[in-house]
Amino acid sequence: MAEKESSMGLIGFGLLVVAGIVAGFGVQFLTRTRIGLEWLIVAVAVVFGGYFASESFPGSNVFAGIKDWGPAIDGLVIIPAVIGALIIAVVADLGMRSSPEIQPA
């Protein structure tokens, strides 16, 4: 019997987009930002990191130990998605804040 391959549906991806927008606006309004569209960079990083982690970790042989961590909503595996989103968003935000080429708004 073939295993059913689960992939993220529209609801799962929509939840990632909403989480990215919320995180982006949180960074924009709760921290001291250097540019006006910093929220957008953080939001894209959250969506990318969450999608990559949710889709890659569950089917990966390298990360086989964490493939069943936590619940899944429409193919979005929550715990790997949150971990991946946080890592990528923090790296993107710190990289942007430490870049000498970015001029303050």
N, CA, C and O of each residue as an XYZ file, in Angstrom:
420
protein
N       0.841     -1.168      0.000
C       0.000      0.000      0.000
C       0.895      1.243      0.000
O       1.839      1.334      0.785
N       0.598      2.185     -0.872
C       1.387      3.414     -0.972
C       0.993      4.386      0.125
O      -0.176      4.511      0.490
N       2.008      5.069      0.638
C       1.755      6.071      1.664
C       1.156      7.305      1.034
O       1.546      7.708     -0.062
N       0.210      7.904      1.727
C      -0.390      9.140      1.258
C       0.571     10.291      1.542
O       1.008     10.483      2.677
N       0.886     11.037      0.521
C       1.780     12.170      0.684
C       0.948     13.387      1.061
O       0.014     13.755      0.348
N       1.287     14.003      2.175
C       0.540     15.188      2.586
C       1.293     16.429      2.161
O       2.501     16.548      2.364
N       0.569     17.331      1.577
C       1.170     18.613      1.221
C       0.281     19.714      1.776
O      -0.895     19.498      2.069
N       0.850     20.863      1.908
C       0.144     21.970      2.526
C      -0.979     22.457      1.626
O      -0.792     22.656      0.425
N      -2.130     22.641      2.217
C      -3.275     23.157      1.491
C      -3.368     24.672      1.588
O      -2.497     25.332      2.156
N      -4.421     25.195      1.032
C      -4.613     26.644      0.995
C      -4.845     27.226      2.386
O      -4.388     28.331      2.676
N      -5.544     26.498      3.243
C      -5.782     26.989      4.609
C      -4.471     27.049      5.389
O      -4.208     28.031      6.084
N      -3.656     26.017      5.279
C      -2.355     26.018      5.953
C      -1.469     27.148      5.474
O      -0.824     27.821      6.278
N      -1.435     27.360      4.165
C      -0.618     28.443      3.626
C      -1.180     29.802      4.044
O      -0.422     30.728      4.332
N      -2.490     29.917      4.078
C      -3.121     31.159      4.536
C      -2.764     31.470      5.982
O      -2.526     32.626      6.334
N      -2.726     30.432      6.823
C      -2.318     30.635      8.215
C      -0.876     31.125      8.301
O      -0.550     31.963      9.141
N      -0.017     30.601      7.431
C       1.380     31.071      7.403
C       1.462     32.534      6.983
O       2.233     33.304      7.557
N       0.677     32.916      5.992
C       0.688     34.307      5.529
C       0.196     35.241      6.636
O       0.779     36.301      6.862
N      -0.881     34.845      7.325
C      -1.391     35.665      8.436
C      -0.339     35.766      9.539
O      -0.118     36.850     10.079
N       0.312     34.654      9.881
C       1.361     34.680     10.903
C       2.521     35.573     10.467
O       3.086     36.293     11.290
N       2.878     35.536      9.194
C       3.947     36.387      8.685
C       3.602     37.862      8.780
O       4.444     38.677      9.158
N       2.363     38.210      8.436
C       1.938     39.608      8.514
C       1.911     40.084      9.964
O       2.344     41.196     10.265
N       1.404     39.244     10.854
C       1.368     39.609     12.275
C       2.784     39.791     12.817
O       3.060     40.768     13.514
N       3.676     38.865     12.502
C       5.069     38.987     12.964
C       5.734     40.216     12.360
O       6.471     40.924     13.047
N       5.480     40.474     11.086
C       6.067     41.632     10.434
C       5.615     42.937     11.054
O       6.436     43.814     11.324
N       4.308     43.079     11.286
C       3.816     44.297     11.922
C       4.288     44.392     13.367
O       4.512     45.490     13.875
N       4.439     43.256     14.030
C       4.981     43.276     15.391
C       6.384     43.835     15.422
O       6.715     44.648     16.285
N       7.209     43.406     14.486
C       8.578     43.927     14.407
C       8.557     45.407     14.038
O       9.319     46.200     14.589
N       7.684     45.775     13.105
C       7.641     47.161     12.638
C       7.226     48.133     13.745
O       7.805     49.212     13.871
N       6.236     47.759     14.537
C       5.686     48.697     15.497
C       6.209     48.533     16.920
O       6.046     49.443     17.733
N       6.827     47.409     17.244
C       7.311     47.199     18.604
C       8.815     47.382     18.752
O       9.327     47.432     19.870
N       9.520     47.483     17.642
C      10.967     47.680     17.699
C      11.340     48.944     16.930
O      10.517     49.537     16.231
N      12.562     49.325     17.075
C      13.072     50.481     16.336
C      13.545     49.985     14.972
O      14.508     49.224     14.879
N      12.865     50.419     13.923
C      13.170     49.933     12.583
C      14.047     50.925     11.833
O      14.067     52.118     12.133
N      14.773     50.399     10.845
C      15.666     51.248     10.047
C      15.029     51.654      8.733
O      15.375     52.696      8.176
N      14.104     50.854      8.228
C      13.431     51.194      6.974
C      11.929     51.034      7.157
O      11.478     50.370      8.090
N      11.170     51.633      6.282
C       9.730     51.618      6.404
C       9.073     50.288      6.090
O       8.000     49.994      6.617
N       9.683     49.487      5.254
C       9.077     48.224      4.853
C       9.741     47.017      5.505
O       9.749     45.924      4.939
N      10.288     47.213      6.674
C      10.925     46.095      7.382
C       9.921     44.982      7.678
O      10.280     43.804      7.686
N       8.670     45.353      7.921
C       7.629     44.360      8.198
C       7.466     43.399      7.039
O       7.213     42.213      7.247
N       7.609     43.899      5.811
C       7.428     43.046      4.645
C       8.548     42.021      4.527
O       8.300     40.868      4.176
N       9.763     42.427      4.815
C      10.903     41.508      4.764
C      10.741     40.411      5.809
O      10.993     39.239      5.529
N      10.323     40.789      7.007
C      10.100     39.806      8.065
C       8.939     38.893      7.703
O       9.016     37.686      7.930
N       7.870     39.441      7.148
C       6.707     38.628      6.777
C       7.062     37.591      5.712
O       6.653     36.434      5.809
N       7.816     37.999      4.707
C       8.237     37.055      3.657
C       9.156     35.984      4.241
O       9.056     34.813      3.875
N      10.044     36.378      5.140
C      10.950     35.410      5.769
C      10.173     34.410      6.617
O      10.500     33.223      6.618
N       9.155     34.864      7.337
C       8.332     33.959      8.145
C       7.599     32.957      7.255
O       7.575     31.761      7.547
N       7.011     33.445      6.183
C       6.271     32.546      5.276
C       7.226     31.542      4.638
O       6.920     30.350      4.588
N       8.372     32.000      4.153
C       9.333     31.093      3.531
C       9.852     30.064      4.528
O       9.859     28.867      4.241
N      10.284     30.524      5.690
C      10.825     29.608      6.694
C       9.799     28.609      7.188
O      10.105     27.427      7.345
N       8.588     29.072      7.435
C       7.527     28.166      7.885
C       7.144     27.151      6.831
O       6.944     25.976      7.139
N       7.039     27.595      5.584
C       6.685     26.676      4.502
C       7.786     25.642      4.278
O       7.518     24.447      4.160
N       9.017     26.118      4.222
C      10.143     25.211      4.003
C      10.239     24.165      5.105
O      10.409     22.978      4.828
N      10.129     24.605      6.349
C      10.265     23.675      7.474
C       9.097     22.691      7.515
O       9.298     21.504      7.775
N       7.898     23.164      7.265
C       6.731     22.297      7.328
C       6.739     21.273      6.199
O       6.347     20.124      6.402
N       7.174     21.673      5.033
C       7.172     20.764      3.894
C       8.411     19.889      3.844
O       8.342     18.772      3.330
N       9.540     20.352      4.359
C      10.781     19.594      4.258
C      10.980     18.626      5.416
O      11.335     17.467      5.197
N      10.758     19.081      6.639
C      11.040     18.235      7.791
C      10.214     16.956      7.810
O      10.781     15.888      8.042
N       8.898     17.007      7.577
C       8.125     15.768      7.686
C       8.536     14.683      6.697
O       8.423     13.503      7.027
N       9.003     15.023      5.513
C       9.363     14.014      4.533
C      10.849     13.748      4.427
O      11.277     12.964      3.580
N      11.639     14.380      5.265
C      13.086     14.283      5.172
C      13.619     13.101      5.963
O      13.121     12.793      7.046
N      14.622     12.447      5.425
C      15.291     11.385      6.167
C      16.254     11.962      7.206
O      16.492     11.347      8.245
N      16.803     13.137      6.922
C      17.739     13.768      7.847
C      17.023     14.180      9.135
O      17.560     14.024     10.232
N      15.812     14.705      8.990
C      15.042     15.177     10.137
C      13.938     14.197     10.516
O      12.872     14.612     10.970
N      14.180     12.915     10.337
C      13.156     11.905     10.603
C      12.702     11.890     12.055
O      11.569     11.502     12.339
N      13.556     12.301     12.973
C      13.198     12.293     14.387
C      12.167     13.326     14.783
O      11.501     13.172     15.807
N      12.019     14.399     13.978
C      11.059     15.435     14.350
C       9.897     15.533     13.381
O       9.165     16.522     13.389
N       9.719     14.522     12.548
C       8.679     14.642     11.532
C       7.265     14.583     12.093
O       6.332     15.034     11.428
N       7.079     14.058     13.257
C       5.743     13.960     13.825
C       5.540     14.909     14.993
O       4.643     14.695     15.808
N       6.332     15.925     15.088
C       6.206     16.875     16.192
C       4.961     17.716     16.017
O       4.824     18.430     15.023
N       4.082     17.641     16.942
C       2.943     18.538     17.011
C       1.852     18.279     16.002
O       1.956     17.400     15.146
N       0.805     19.068     16.126
C      -0.356     18.905     15.262
C      -0.112     19.465     13.865
O       0.840     20.207     13.626
N      -0.993     19.091     12.962
C      -0.949     19.601     11.593
C      -2.325     20.161     11.242
O      -3.355     19.575     11.573
N      -2.317     21.294     10.573
C      -3.548     21.906     10.097
C      -3.443     22.039      8.585
O      -2.642     22.826      8.080
N      -4.236     21.283      7.877
C      -4.274     21.301      6.411
C      -2.878     21.120      5.809
O      -2.516     21.803      4.851
N      -2.116     20.214      6.368
C      -0.780     19.918      5.865
C       0.324     20.779      6.457
O       1.502     20.517      6.213
N      -0.030     21.798      7.229
C       0.954     22.655      7.889
C       1.300     22.023      9.229
O       0.483     22.020     10.150
N       2.515     21.486      9.337
C       2.964     20.876     10.590
C       3.457     22.025     11.472
O       4.456     22.674     11.160
N       2.748     22.266     12.570
C       2.878     23.509     13.330
C       4.272     23.721     13.933
O       4.883     24.764     13.701
N       4.778     22.766     14.693
C       6.023     22.993     15.432
C       7.231     23.185     14.499
O       7.983     24.138     14.700
N       7.454     22.333     13.495
C       8.562     22.625     12.573
C       8.378     23.948     11.832
O       9.355     24.646     11.562
N       7.127     24.300     11.499
C       6.882     25.564     10.801
C       7.242     26.761     11.682
O       7.842     27.725     11.207
N       6.880     26.700     12.952
C       7.198     27.802     13.865
C       8.714     27.925     14.053
O       9.259     29.029     14.033
N       9.384     26.794     14.234
C      10.842     26.821     14.414
C      11.529     27.375     13.166
O      12.398     28.242     13.266
N      11.143     26.880     12.006
C      11.741     27.366     10.759
C      11.456     28.825     10.504
O      12.333     29.563     10.057
N      10.223     29.257     10.787
C       9.856     30.656     10.587
C      10.663     31.572     11.497
O      11.142     32.620     11.062
N      10.814     31.183     12.750
C      11.582     32.003     13.692
C      13.037     32.118     13.285
O      13.609     33.208     13.314
N      13.639     31.005     12.907
C      15.057     31.023     12.535
C      15.292     31.914     11.323
O      16.170     32.776     11.348
N      14.516     31.713     10.266
C      14.714     32.488      9.035
C      14.381     33.967      9.257
O      15.087     34.839      8.749
N      13.310     34.258     10.012
C      12.929     35.655     10.248
C      13.978     36.391     11.085
O      14.295     37.547     10.802
N      14.514     35.732     12.106
C      15.541     36.373     12.934
C      16.807     36.625     12.116
O      17.415     37.690     12.228
N      17.201     35.664     11.302
C      18.391     35.846     10.461
C      18.163     36.992      9.468
O      19.049     37.826      9.276
N      16.994     37.040      8.841
C      16.704     38.108      7.880
C      16.675     39.468      8.561
O      17.222     40.436      8.033
N      16.042     39.551      9.729
C      15.945     40.829     10.427
C      17.317     41.300     10.921
O      17.662     42.472     10.767
N      18.091     40.399     11.509
C      19.422     40.786     11.980
C      20.337     41.158     10.822
O      21.129     42.094     10.925
N      20.226     40.427      9.726
C      21.027     40.760      8.549
C      20.675     42.118      7.985
O      21.548     42.872      7.556
N      19.386     42.426      7.989
C      18.949     43.713      7.475
C      19.362     44.847      8.420
O      19.780     45.910      7.962
N      19.251     44.631      9.700
C      19.599     45.674     10.674
C      21.109     45.935     10.723
O      21.528     47.052     11.028
N      21.917     44.934     10.431
C      23.360     45.127     10.518
C      23.979     45.541      9.181
O      25.189     45.755      9.104
N      23.184     45.653      8.155
C      23.697     46.035      6.838
C      24.010     47.531      6.793
O      23.145     48.350      7.101
N      25.227     47.891      6.415
C      25.585     49.319      6.366
C      24.947     50.036      5.176
O      24.884     51.265      5.174
N      24.476     49.307      4.168
C      23.901     49.923      2.984
C      22.483     50.438      3.203
O      22.009     51.272      2.431
N      21.799     49.959      4.238
C      20.415     50.360      4.475
C      20.399     51.707      5.186
O      20.986     51.871      6.256
N      19.722     52.659      4.574
C      19.628     53.990      5.137
C      18.363     54.078      6.005
O      17.336     53.503      5.644
N      18.417     54.773      7.117
C      17.228     54.936      7.949
C      16.115     55.660      7.213
O      16.368     56.500      6.350
N      14.895     55.329      7.560
C      13.726     55.951      6.911
C      13.551     57.373      7.402
O      12.626     58.064      6.975
